[in-house]
Amino acid sequence: EGTMSEPNLSQFERDLTALINRASLENDSDTPDFLLASYLRSCLEVVSGFVRQRERWWGRRVKSDSVPDPQPPSAG
């Protein structure tokens, strides 16, 4: 059985790795728990980006925006 050393992970990823390991969720995919944790963190980043795009589309303020009132694209 080959082993791969665990890379530098954020505290969130370390906590998620431990949770995945405790529940043995890595067994079904035969994927190291720290890789699953990294993947799930990446999924959360993608969702955040999608939500920002959606809010801008509807002309709603996004917490991370420096521009106070983004405008939606013009219809047409």
C-alpha positions in Angstrom: 0.0 0.0 0.0 1.6 3.3 -1.1 1.3 6.3 1.1 1.4 9.9 0.2 2.4 12.5 2.7 -0.3 15.0 3.7 0.3 18.4 2.2 -0.1 21.7 4.1 -3.8 22.0 4.7 -5.9 24.8 6.2 -7.4 24.2 9.6 -10.8 23.7 7.9 -9.3 21.0 5.7 -7.6 19.3 8.7 -10.9 19.3 10.6 -12.8 18.1 7.5 -10.1 15.4 6.9 -10.6 14.2 10.5 -14.4 14.1 10.1 -14.1 12.2 6.8 -11.7 9.7 8.5 -13.9 9.2 11.6 -16.9 8.3 9.4 -14.7 6.2 7.0 -16.1 8.1 4.1 -12.9 7.7 2.1 -13.4 3.9 1.9 -16.0 3.9 -0.9 -13.9 5.9 -3.3 -10.5 4.5 -2.1 -9.3 8.1 -2.0 -7.2 9.6 0.8 -9.3 11.6 3.2 -7.1 14.7 2.9 -7.7 14.7 -0.9 -11.5 14.5 -0.4 -11.3 17.4 2.1 -9.3 19.5 -0.4 -11.9 18.7 -3.1 -14.8 19.6 -0.9 -13.1 22.9 0.1 -12.7 23.6 -3.6 -16.4 22.9 -4.2 -17.3 25.5 -1.6 -15.1 28.0 -3.4 -16.9 27.3 -6.7 -20.3 27.7 -5.0 -19.2 31.0 -3.5 -18.1 32.3 -6.9 -21.3 31.1 -8.5 -23.4 32.9 -5.9 -21.4 36.2 -6.4 -22.0 35.9 -10.2 -25.7 35.3 -9.6 -26.1 38.3 -7.2 -24.3 40.6 -9.6 -26.5 39.4 -12.5 -29.6 40.4 -10.5 -27.9 43.7 -9.5 -27.7 42.9 -5.9 -24.7 44.0 -3.7 -22.1 41.3 -3.1 -20.4 41.5 0.3 -16.9 41.2 -1.4 -17.7 44.0 -4.0 -16.0 47.3 -3.6 -18.5 48.9 -5.9 -21.6 49.9 -4.0 -24.3 49.1 -6.5 -23.4 46.7 -9.3 -25.7 47.0 -12.4 -27.3 44.0 -14.0 -26.5 43.5 -17.7 -28.9 45.3 -20.0 -31.7 43.2 -21.5 -31.8 43.0 -25.2 
